[in-house]
Amino acid sequence: MLHVLLPLPLSLAAASPPPPHIVVVGGGWAGYTAAEALSADPACKVTLLEASPRAAGGLAGGWRTPGGRPVEAGIHGFWREYKNTFKVIDDIGLDADEVLGPFTPSALVSKNGPVAVAPVLATAEASTTAATTPDALLELLRRASMPGADPLKQIADLLPAPLDTALLAEFSERSPLSLLDRASGVGLLACWADFRQEDADSWARYDDVSAETLFKDYGGVTDPLYDELVAPLLHVLPMGPGYDISAAAALSCFHVFALQSRGAFDVRWCRGGITERIFRPWQERLEARGNVVLRGGARVSGIAPAGAVDGAAAVDGAAATATGGGGLLVQVLGDETPLACDAIVLAVGATSAARLCESSPLLASLPATQRFGELRGVTCVAVRVYLQPAPRTTGLLGGSHASTLLPPAVAAAMRASPVTVCGPEIGGMAELSEAGFCVYDLQRMHDEHAAGDLAVLEVDFYRAERIADVDDDHAVARLALEAAAAALGVPAATLDPSLIVDVAVVRARRAVSHFALGSAALSPGLRLGEGVYACGDWVDRTGHASWSTEKAVVTGRQAAAAVGRSLGLRAVDAQVIPAAEDTPQLAVLRKISAALRAAAPTGTALPPPAPWAALLKAVSSQR
């Protein structure tokens, strides 16, 4: 029998399947990185939704006031080990030296006054020398014995970070720290060596211990060392008092910012607003690809599977087909039709993810999200104050620019650095009882302000609920000037509110990840459930040894890689640069620690306290 094959009508022919559609929720570092990595594959479509209508960059971003003055939601640093972040800047096509200023020292202030100036430690030569092999250690020993060598520097080269920083830091003559106080920090080495940044068991052991207990009861640091050095750093890095920060978070944070390599504490600052300098060209690059749509002012109100009821809006299979196919639906506040997609990447903060779970039965039903309601956030307040100019002070150190229009007494107090890191309880101010903060002279950091005719001072407060509750922006500005004057040790009249020309206040309530006791147990992995992924600085804490912006970038790439594997995408650009390997000194300590742990009784939690810890505790209780 002869069979004649006739062409099917076009309406019956098999249609080409639509390209996979991925929705990224959140337009900060994590969200943009995920969109960048995914859209490198032209076979997919990416829609990025950012709730803020004002700017790209999410919490890290900024905008301009109606008068044209730049505003940011806080100043963000770029530490030496932010290698994946620096690669992002390079991939955008930006020159890092044009976007970022030089590595800058930081001045540290406690409730008792100036503590020290942390120097910029790593040079190109030092970075090469401080390799992760025993040969590097031998080379340092050889250099230490050479005639004419600086003994202090050579000794510092032999010490593991951050002891090298402590040795070379320029401690204030007014600091109450004695040599014995500084030496007491050696007791922390056992826990530092025992805690492994990318090991789940390490996080579990230290997660339910407070940072204050770790430093005082196990490390045996003296009260002066804790008050002068540890407390200020805890209040501005993990952003909380030691009793409310987990030991795991403290060790992780200090490892990334101080311990993992020589010069890890060295930091660069953007030469202007991050949105204008980084995110705007990044957005242009993404949109030029043709398979990326970026929407500002798009607040997600719910996520549901196709055919489910999401909130008050019924969405069925027909609606899913009409919006492009896919098994998940994303409802944007104000949109009549939900977005259909094949995968969702949540690139939002922990508390935002928890709120989204409350409105999305799909998310709430996932095993990974069952404890999201316990996630907490830190409230931050950024205050930018434009002041009447004083006579210009020149010859200042440490920034992109060497002069300022701030009052001469303020310029003198900040001579060594345009950045002052401040602990809690400054000046006896009630609002600062638990709030740390940083003071920035933006004329020495931002190109635009350097050429301006006004002085520009920024004060960023962390754990600042009491300050955020002050509704009057000018009252907050007056408080910021008072805090800055107290921290810098200048009379309050030097920064009198009458000098204010303009002010901008940004209140970010519970928006920054709070690494409280037990928080690591709440941290999800990259995959929350079928088609749902997450990234951000609070996600996958036991993964890549990074923190803050770098952690957001890394998890953004890792989430994109997971989505790509699930959807069969072959060209996702999700390569991650590994974190720095242990220094030779730390590697030796880790071997000793591993041997001791192997010999310890089963179930042993933390290493034994430093021998002098119990003695110090007894003396303190007697006092």
C-alpha positions in Angstrom: 0.0 0.0 0.0 1.3 3.4 -1.0 1.4 5.9 1.8 1.4 9.6 0.8 2.8 11.9 3.5 1.2 15.3 3.3 2.5 18.3 5.3 0.6 19.1 8.4 -1.1 22.5 8.7 1.1 25.1 10.4 -1.4 25.2 13.3 -0.8 21.5 14.0 3.0 21.5 13.5 5.1 21.1 16.6 6.0 24.5 17.9 9.5 25.3 19.1 9.5 25.3 22.9 10.0 28.8 24.4 13.4 29.5 25.9 13.7 28.8 29.6 12.7 31.9 31.6 14.3 32.7 34.9 13.1 35.4 37.3 15.6 36.9 39.6 14.1 38.7 42.6 16.3 41.4 44.0 18.6 44.0 42.3 21.7 44.0 44.5 25.0 42.4 44.1 23.6 38.9 44.3 20.7 39.5 41.9 22.8 41.3 39.3 25.5 38.6 39.5 22.9 35.8 39.0 21.4 37.7 36.0 24.9 38.2 34.6 25.9 34.6 34.9 22.6 33.2 33.5 22.2 35.6 30.6 25.6 34.7 29.3 23.7 31.8 27.8 21.6 33.2 24.9 19.3 30.2 25.1 17.5 31.6 28.2 15.6 34.7 29.1 16.1 36.5 32.4 13.8 39.0 34.1 15.3 40.9 37.1 12.8 42.5 39.5 14.0 45.2 41.9 11.5 46.6 44.5 13.1 50.0 44.7 12.0 52.4 41.9 15.0 54.7 42.6 18.1 52.8 41.7 19.8 49.7 40.7 22.0 48.1 43.4 19.4 47.3 46.0 20.5 48.1 49.5 24.0 48.9 48.2 22.8 51.4 45.7 22.0 55.1 45.7 20.3 57.9 43.9 20.2 61.7 43.6 18.1 64.1 45.5 15.8 66.5 43.6 18.6 69.0 44.0 21.0 66.7 42.3 23.1 65.6 45.3 24.1 62.0 45.5 22.7 59.7 48.3 23.6 56.1 49.2 22.2 53.5 51.6 25.6 53.4 53.3 29.2 53.3 52.2 30.5 49.8 51.1 34.1 48.8 51.1 36.0 46.5 48.8 38.4 44.3 50.7 41.6 42.8 49.2 40.2 39.3 49.1 37.0 40.4 47.1 38.5 38.6 44.1 35.1 37.6 42.6 33.8 41.1 43.1 36.8 42.6 41.4 36.3 40.2 38.5 32.7 41.5 38.1 34.1 45.0 37.8 36.6 43.9 35.2 34.0 41.9 33.3 31.7 45.0 33.1 34.6 46.6 31.2 35.5 49.0 34.0 39.0 50.0 35.1 39.1 49.2 38.8 41.5 52.1 39.5 39.1 54.5 37.9 36.2 53.1 39.9 37.9 52.5 43.2 40.3 54.5 45.3 43.6 53.2 46.7 43.8 50.7 49.5 43.1 52.9 52.6 44.0 52.6 56.2 41.3 52.7 58.8 41.3 54.6 62.1 39.7 52.7 65.1 37.9 54.5 68.0 36.4 53.0 71.1 34.3 54.5 73.9 37.6 55.5 75.5 39.0 57.4 72.5 41.4 56.6 69.6 42.7 53.1 69.6 44.9 52.6 66.5 45.3 53.1 62.8 45.3 49.8 60.9 48.0 50.1 58.2 47.7 49.0 54.6 49.8 45.8 54.9 50.0 44.0 51.6 52.1 45.3 48.7 52.5 43.5 45.4 55.8 42.1 46.8 54.2 41.1 50.0 51.2 39.5 48.3 53.6 37.4 46.2 55.8 36.5 49.1 53.0 35.6 51.5 52.2 32.4 49.6 50.6 29.3 51.0 53.7 27.1 51.0 56.4 26.3 53.6 58.9 27.8 51.1 57.3 31.2 51.6 57.8 30.9 55.4 61.5 30.0 54.9 61.9 33.0 52.6 60.5 35.3 55.3 62.9 33.8 57.8 65.8 34.5 55.4 64.7 38.1 55.0 64.4 38.6 58.7 68.1 37.7 59.1 69.4 40.1 56.4 71.4 43.1 57.6 69.4 46.3 57.7 66.0 44.6 57.9 63.3 46.3 59.9 63.0 44.0 63.0 59.4 44.9 63.7 58.3 44.3 60.1 60.2 41.1 59.8 58.6 39.7 63.0 55.2 40.8 61.7 55.9 38.9 58.4 56.4 35.7 60.5 53.2 36.0 62.4 49.8 34.8 61.2 47.2 37.5 60.5 45.8 39.4 62.3 48.7 39.4 64.8 50.8 41.1 62.1 48.2 43.9 61.9 48.3 44.2 65.7 52.0 44.5 65.7 52.3 47.1 63.0 49.2 49.1 63.8 49.9 52.6 65.1 48.3 52.5 68.5 47.3 55.8 70.1 49.2 57.1 73.0 45.8 57.6 74.7 44.8 53.9 74.3 44.7 52.0 77.6 45.9 48.8 75.9 49.1 47.4 77.4 51.4 45.0 75.8 49.8 42.3 78.1 46.4 43.2 76.8 47.5 42.9 73.2 49.3 39.6 73.9 46.1 38.1 75.4 44.7 37.8 71.9 47.0 34.9 71.3 44.6 32.7 73.2 42.2 32.9 70.3 44.5 31.1 68.0 43.2 27.6 69.1 39.6 28.5 68.1 40.7 30.2 64.9 42.7 27.2 63.9 39.9 24.8 64.9 37.2 26.7 63.0 37.2 25.9 59.3 35.3 28.3 57.2 33.8 25.8 54.7 33.1 23.0 57.2 29.5 22.4 58.3 30.6 20.7 61.6 32.6 23.8 62.5 29.6 26.1 62.0 27.5 23.7 64.1 30.0 23.7 67.0 30.3 27.5 67.2 26.9 28.6 66.2 25.3 28.4 69.6 28.2 30.1 71.4 28.2 33.9 71.6 31.2 35.8 70.3 31.6 37.4 73.7 31.9 34.0 75.3 34.3 32.9 72.7 36.6 35.9 73.1 36.5 36.2 76.9 35.9 32.7 78.3 37.8 30.7 75.6 40.2 33.1 74.1 41.0 34.8 77.4 41.2 38.3 76.0 41.4 41.0 78.6 38.5 43.4 79.1 40.6 46.3 77.7 41.4 44.4 74.6 37.8 43.4 74.2 36.4 46.9 74.7 39.1 48.7 72.6 39.6 46.4 69.7 37.1 43.5 69.6 33.8 45.3 70.4 34.3 48.1 67.7 35.0 45.5 65.0 32.1 43.4 66.0 29.8 46.4 65.9 30.8 47.4 62.3 31.6 44.0 60.7 28.9 41.5 61.8 27.1 44.6 63.2 26.2 43.7 66.7 27.3 43.3 70.3 29.3 40.2 71.2 26.5 38.7 73.2 24.1 38.8 70.2 26.6 37.6 67.5 27.4 33.9 67.2 31.0 32.7 67.7 30.8 31.1 64.3 29.9 34.3 62.6 32.6 36.2 64.4 35.2 33.7 63.5 34.0 33.6 59.9 33.9 37.4 59.6 37.3 38.0 61.2 38.8 35.2 59.1 37.6 36.8 55.9 38.5 40.4 56.9 41.7 39.8 58.8 42.9 36.3 59.0 42.8 34.5 55.6 45.7 36.4 54.0 48.3 39.0 54.5 46.6 42.4 54.1 43.1 40.9 54.2 42.0 44.0 56.2 43.2 46.3 53.4 40.1 48.0 51.9 39.3 50.2 48.9 36.4 52.5 48.6 34.4 53.5 45.5 35.3 56.9 44.0 31.6 57.8 43.9 28.2 56.3 44.2 28.1 52.6 43.6 25.0 52.9 41.4 26.5 55.4 39.1 30.0 53.9 39.0 29.2 50.2 38.9 25.5 49.3 38.6 24.5 51.7 35.9 27.1 50.4 33.4 26.4 46.9 34.6 22.7 47.4 33.8 23.6 48.7 30.3 25.8 45.7 29.7 23.0 43.3 30.7 20.3 45.0 28.6 22.6 45.1 25.6 22.6 41.3 25.6 18.9 41.2 24.4 17.8 38.4 26.7 17.6 40.4 30.0 14.8 42.6 31.2 15.4 44.7 34.3 12.4 46.2 36.1 12.6 48.8 38.9 9.7 49.4 41.2 8.7 45.8 40.8 7.9 44.4 44.3 7.1 40.7 44.3 3.9 40.0 46.4 3.7 36.2 45.9 5.1 33.1 44.2 2.9 30.1 43.2 2.9 27.0 41.0 1.0 27.3 37.8 -2.6 26.5 38.4 -2.6 27.5 42.1 -4.2 30.4 43.9 -1.7 33.0 45.0 -3.2 35.4 47.5 -6.4 36.9 46.1 -5.5 36.3 42.5 -6.4 33.1 40.8 -3.9 32.0 38.2 -4.5 29.0 36.0 -2.7 27.2 33.3 -4.1 29.4 30.6 -2.6 32.5 32.3 0.7 30.6 32.5 0.6 29.9 28.8 -0.3 33.5 28.0 2.8 34.8 30.0 5.3 32.5 28.3 5.0 29.1 29.8 6.7 27.7 32.8 5.8 25.9 36.0 6.0 28.9 38.4 4.2 32.2 38.6 5.5 35.4 40.1 3.0 38.1 41.1 4.3 41.6 41.0 2.4 44.2 43.1 0.2 46.2 40.7 0.5 43.8 37.8 -2.7 42.1 36.6 -0.9 39.2 35.0 1.7 37.2 36.8 5.0 36.3 35.2 5.4 32.6 34.3 8.9 31.2 34.6 10.8 28.0 34.8 13.0 29.0 37.8 13.2 31.7 40.4 16.3 33.0 42.2 15.6 34.9 45.4 18.4 37.4 45.7 16.9 39.3 48.6 17.9 39.7 52.3 16.9 37.2 55.0 14.0 39.2 56.4 12.6 40.0 52.9 12.7 36.2 52.1 10.8 35.5 55.3 8.1 38.1 54.4 7.8 36.6 51.0 7.3 33.2 52.5 4.4 34.6 54.5 2.6 35.6 51.3 3.5 32.5 49.3 2.2 29.2 50.3 4.5 27.5 47.8 7.6 29.0 49.6 6.2 28.4 53.0 5.7 24.7 52.2 9.3 24.0 51.4 11.3 22.2 54.1 14.2 24.6 53.6 12.1 27.6 54.6 10.3 26.3 57.7 12.4 28.4 60.1 12.6 31.6 58.0 10.3 33.3 60.5 13.2 33.2 63.0 15.6 35.1 60.7 16.5 38.6 62.0 17.8 41.8 60.5 20.0 44.6 61.6 18.7 48.2 61.2 21.2 50.6 59.6 20.9 54.4 59.2 23.0 56.3 56.7 23.3 60.1 57.2 25.0 62.3 54.6 25.5 65.9 55.7 26.6 68.7 53.4 28.3 71.4 55.5 29.4 75.0 54.9 33.0 75.0 53.9 35.9 75.8 56.2 39.3 76.9 54.9 40.7 73.9 52.9 43.1 71.6 54.8 45.7 69.9 52.6 48.3 67.2 53.0 45.9 64.6 54.4 46.7 60.9 54.1 45.1 57.7 53.1 42.3 58.7 50.6 41.9 59.3 46.9 42.2 63.0 47.6 44.4 64.8 50.1 42.4 67.8 51.1 39.0 68.7 52.7 36.7 71.6 53.5 35.7 70.1 56.9 36.6 72.2 60.0 40.4 72.2 60.6 40.0 70.3 64.0 38.0 67.6 62.2 40.5 67.4 59.4 43.4 67.1 61.9 41.6 64.3 63.8 41.1 62.4 60.6 44.5 63.2 59.1 45.7 59.5 58.9 42.5 58.2 57.2 39.2 59.5 55.7 37.6 56.5 57.5 37.0 56.2 61.2 35.5 53.0 62.6 33.7 53.5 65.9 32.5 51.1 68.5 29.5 51.4 70.8 28.9 53.7 73.8 30.7 56.7 72.2 30.3 59.9 74.1 27.9 58.4 76.6 25.0 59.0 74.1 22.0 56.8 74.8 21.3 56.2 71.1 24.8 54.7 70.8 24.6 52.2 73.7 24.7 49.3 71.2 25.2 51.1 67.9 28.6 51.1 66.1 29.2 53.5 63.3 31.7 54.8 60.7 32.6 58.3 59.9 33.6 59.2 56.3 35.1 62.3 54.8 33.7 62.0 51.3 35.7 64.8 49.9 38.8 62.6 50.3 37.0 59.5 48.9 34.6 60.6 46.1 35.9 62.4 43.0 32.7 64.5 42.6 32.8 65.8 46.2 36.6 66.6 46.0 35.9 69.2 43.4 32.8 70.6 45.2 32.4 73.7 47.3 30.8 72.0 50.3 32.3 69.7 53.0 30.6 66.3 52.9 30.5 64.1 56.0 28.8 60.7 56.1 28.0 58.8 59.3 26.6 55.3 58.9 25.1 53.7 62.0 24.7 49.9 62.6 22.2 48.3 65.0 20.5 51.7 65.0 16.9 51.0 65.8 16.7 54.0 68.2 18.1 56.3 65.6 15.8 55.0 62.9 12.8 55.8 65.1 13.7 59.5 65.0 11.4 60.8 62.2 13.0 64.2 61.8 15.9 64.0 59.4 17.5 67.2 60.8 17.3 65.7 64.3 19.1 62.6 63.0 21.7 64.9 61.3 22.3 66.7 64.6 22.8 63.4 66.3 25.2 62.3 63.6 27.3 65.4 64.0 27.3 65.0 67.8 28.4 61.3 67.4 31.2 62.2 64.9 32.5 65.0 67.2 32.6 62.6 70.2 34.4 59.9 68.2 36.9 62.3 66.8 37.6 64.0 70.1 36.7 67.5 68.9 34.3 70.0 70.7 30.7 69.5 69.7 30.6 73.2 68.5 33.2 72.2 65.8 30.4 70.4 64.0 27.6 72.7 65.0 24.2 72.0 63.3 24.2 75.5 62.0 26.8 74.5 59.5 24.3 72.1 57.8 23.4 73.1 54.2 21.6 69.9 53.2 21.1 66.4 54.7 19.9 63.0 53.4 18.9 60.2 55.8 18.4 56.6 54.7 16.7 54.2 57.2 17.2 50.5 56.3 15.1 48.8 58.9 16.1 45.2 59.7 17.6 45.1 56.2 21.1 43.8 56.9 21.7 40.1 57.8 21.9 39.5 61.5 24.3 36.7 62.3 22.8 36.0 65.8 23.3 32.8 67.8 21.9 29.9 65.9 21.7 31.8 62.7 23.9 29.4 60.7 21.3 26.7 61.4 18.7 28.9 59.7 20.9 29.6 56.6 19.6 27.7 53.6 21.5 26.1 50.8 21.4 27.5 47.3 18.4 25.3 46.3 15.2 25.8 48.3 13.0 23.5 46.3 12.0 22.5 42.8 12.7 25.5 40.6 13.4 27.8 43.6 16.9 29.0 44.5 18.4 31.6 46.8 21.6 33.7 47.0 22.9 36.4 49.2 25.4 37.0 52.1 23.1 35.0 54.4 22.9 31.9 52.2 25.1 28.8 52.3 27.3 29.9 55.1 29.3 26.7 55.0 30.2 27.3 51.4 32.8 29.6 49.9 34.8 31.4 52.6 33.6 34.9 51.9 31.5 37.6 53.5 29.2 40.6 52.6 29.5 41.8 49.0 31.9 39.0 48.0 29.6 36.3 49.5 26.6 37.8 47.6 28.6 37.7 44.3 29.8 34.2 44.9 26.4 32.8 45.8 24.8 34.6 42.9 27.2 32.7 40.6 26.6 29.4 42.4 22.8 29.8 42.3 23.1 30.5 38.5 25.2 27.4 38.1 22.5 25.3 39.9 19.7 26.8 37.7 21.8 26.1 34.6 22.3 22.5 35.5 18.6 22.0 36.2 17.4 23.6 33.0 20.1 22.1 30.8 21.8 25.5 30.0 25.3 25.0 28.6 26.8 28.5 28.5 26.0 29.9 32.0 29.1 31.8 33.1 29.3 30.8 36.8 32.9 30.2 37.5 33.9 31.1 41.1 37.4 32.1 42.1 38.2 30.0 45.3 38.9 31.8 48.5 42.5 32.3 49.6 44.2 29.3 50.9 45.5 29.2 54.4 48.8 31.1 55.1 51.7 28.9 56.0 51.4 29.9 59.6 47.7 29.1 59.8 48.2 25.8 57.9 50.6 24.7 60.6 48.1 25.7 63.3 45.4 23.8 61.5 47.4 20.6 61.4 48.0 20.9 65.2 44.4 21.6 65.8 43.2 18.7 63.7 45.5 16.3 65.5 44.2 17.5 68.9 40.6 17.2 67.8 41.3 13.7 66.5 42.7 12.8 70.0 39.9 14.5 71.9 37.0 12.5 73.4 34.0 12.1 71.0 31.6 14.9 71.2 34.1 17.5 72.3 32.8 20.9 71.3 35.3 23.8 71.4 39.0 23.6 72.2 39.9 24.1 75.9 40.0 27.7 77.1 43.3 29.6 77.1 45.2 28.8 80.3 44.8 32.3 81.6 41.1 32.6 80.8 39.9 31.2 84.1 42.3 33.4 86.0 41.2 36.6 84.2 37.5 35.6 84.8 38.2 35.1 88.5 40.0 38.5 88.8 37.2 40.2 86.9 34.6 38.7 89.3 36.6 39.9 92.3 36.7 43.4 90.9 
